[in-house]
Amino acid sequence: MKFDSEFVVRRGQAEVAEILGSDATVTQLFPDTEIVSSRNGERETRTRVNALGAETTVRFVFRDAPDGGLRFEKICDGRVWRSLEGAIRLLSVNDVTTRVQIAMEGTTRALVPEFTIRTPMKDQLQQMTRALRERLERR
């Protein structure tokens, strides 16, 4: 399964990268998120969510990317996801405008049909996009 989203923000790529690299931005990507460890450009987060009708905790690892973006992957517990990875990429449009692309790709466990997770994942991507856009557009 693949999901993606993008938007344009009126900030230069270096400024967007600086904001994206902050702990405050990482914790705002998903509600109720905290950073549980941070070292060498890598942050592990823990988020409480309701997924498929049950409350659970999900963990992600975020790594800084060379373009100033972030790469992330879910630490899979074996219940739903076999793998889930993504990236926030920054593409300079000009000196004062940056295109922000968010992409996620994953595979579910054999006993979890993709159609059961597709809508929650689309919702999660929209929420993540909305939170990131709000953070980057603040003056």
C-alpha positions as CSV (number, residue, x, y, z in Angstrom):
1,M,0.0,0.0,0.0
2,K,1.2,3.5,-0.9
3,F,0.0,6.8,0.4
4,D,1.2,10.3,-0.4
5,S,0.4,13.9,0.0
6,E,2.1,17.2,-0.8
7,F,1.8,21.0,-0.3
8,V,3.7,24.1,-1.0
9,V,4.8,26.5,1.8
10,R,6.2,30.0,1.4
11,R,9.5,29.4,3.2
12,G,12.9,28.6,1.8
13,Q,14.1,25.0,2.0
14,A,16.7,25.7,4.7
15,E,14.1,27.3,6.9
16,V,11.6,24.4,6.4
17,A,14.4,21.9,7.2
18,E,15.2,23.7,10.4
19,I,11.6,23.7,11.5
20,L,11.2,20.0,10.4
21,G,14.3,19.0,12.4
22,S,12.9,20.2,15.7
23,D,11.5,17.9,18.4
24,A,8.4,20.1,18.6
25,T,7.6,19.3,14.9
26,V,8.1,15.6,15.3
27,T,5.8,15.4,18.3
28,Q,3.1,17.4,16.6
29,L,2.8,15.1,13.6
30,F,0.5,12.8,15.5
31,P,-1.6,13.8,18.6
32,D,-0.5,12.4,22.0
33,T,3.1,11.8,20.9
34,E,6.3,11.9,23.0
35,I,9.9,11.4,22.1
36,V,11.3,8.4,24.2
37,S,14.9,8.6,22.9
38,S,17.0,10.9,20.8
39,R,20.6,10.3,19.5
40,N,22.7,11.0,16.4
41,G,19.9,12.5,14.3
42,E,17.5,9.6,15.2
43,R,14.4,10.0,17.4
44,E,12.1,7.3,18.6
45,T,8.5,8.3,19.4
46,R,5.6,6.7,21.2
47,T,2.0,7.6,20.3
48,R,-1.2,6.4,21.9
49,V,-3.9,5.8,19.2
50,N,-7.2,4.1,18.6
51,A,-6.7,1.6,15.8
52,L,-9.3,-0.8,14.5
53,G,-11.4,-0.2,17.6
54,A,-8.7,-0.8,20.2
55,E,-6.4,1.6,22.1
56,T,-2.8,0.8,21.5
57,T,0.7,2.4,21.4
58,V,2.6,2.8,18.2
59,R,6.3,3.5,18.0
60,F,8.2,5.2,15.1
61,V,11.8,6.0,14.5
62,F,12.5,9.3,12.7
63,R,15.9,9.9,11.0
64,D,17.2,13.2,9.5
65,A,17.5,13.0,5.7
66,P,20.3,14.8,3.6
67,D,17.7,17.2,2.0
68,G,16.6,18.4,5.4
69,G,13.6,16.1,5.4
70,L,12.8,13.1,7.6
71,R,12.7,9.4,7.0
72,F,10.5,7.4,9.3
73,E,9.6,3.8,10.0
74,K,7.1,2.1,12.3
75,I,8.5,-0.3,14.8
76,C,6.2,-3.2,13.9
77,D,4.7,-5.3,16.7
78,G,3.3,-8.0,14.4
79,R,-0.4,-7.3,14.9
80,V,-1.2,-5.3,11.8
81,W,1.9,-4.2,9.9
82,R,4.7,-6.2,8.5
83,S,6.5,-3.0,7.5
84,L,5.6,0.7,7.3
85,E,8.1,3.3,6.1
86,G,7.9,6.9,4.9
87,A,9.6,10.1,4.2
88,I,9.0,13.8,4.3
89,R,10.9,15.3,1.3
90,L,11.7,18.9,0.7
91,L,12.0,20.2,-2.8
92,S,13.0,23.8,-3.4
93,V,10.6,25.6,-5.8
94,N,12.6,28.9,-5.5
95,D,14.4,30.9,-2.8
96,V,11.2,31.5,-0.8
97,T,9.0,28.5,-1.6
98,T,9.4,24.8,-0.8
99,R,7.3,21.8,-1.9
100,V,6.8,19.3,1.0
101,Q,6.0,15.7,0.0
102,I,4.9,13.1,2.5
103,A,4.9,9.5,1.4
104,M,4.2,6.2,3.3
105,E,4.4,2.7,2.1
106,G,3.7,-0.5,3.9
107,T,2.6,-4.1,3.9
108,T,0.1,-5.6,6.3
109,R,0.3,-9.0,8.0
110,A,-1.1,-11.9,6.0
111,L,-4.3,-12.1,8.1
112,V,-5.0,-8.3,7.9
113,P,-6.8,-7.4,4.7
114,E,-5.5,-4.1,3.2
115,F,-9.0,-2.7,2.8
116,T,-9.4,-2.7,6.6
117,I,-6.4,-0.4,7.1
118,R,-6.6,1.8,4.0
119,T,-9.1,4.3,5.3
120,P,-7.4,4.7,8.7
121,M,-4.1,5.2,7.0
122,K,-5.5,7.8,4.6
123,D,-6.9,9.6,7.7
124,Q,-3.6,9.4,9.4
125,L,-1.8,10.8,6.4
126,Q,-4.3,13.7,6.2
127,Q,-3.9,14.5,9.9
128,M,-0.1,14.4,9.6
129,T,-0.2,16.7,6.5
130,R,-2.5,19.1,8.2
131,A,-0.3,19.2,11.4
132,L,2.9,19.7,9.4
133,R,1.4,22.4,7.2
134,E,0.1,24.3,10.2
135,R,3.5,24.1,11.9
136,L,5.4,25.3,8.8
137,E,3.0,28.1,8.0
138,R,3.2,29.7,11.5
139,R,5.0,33.0,11.4
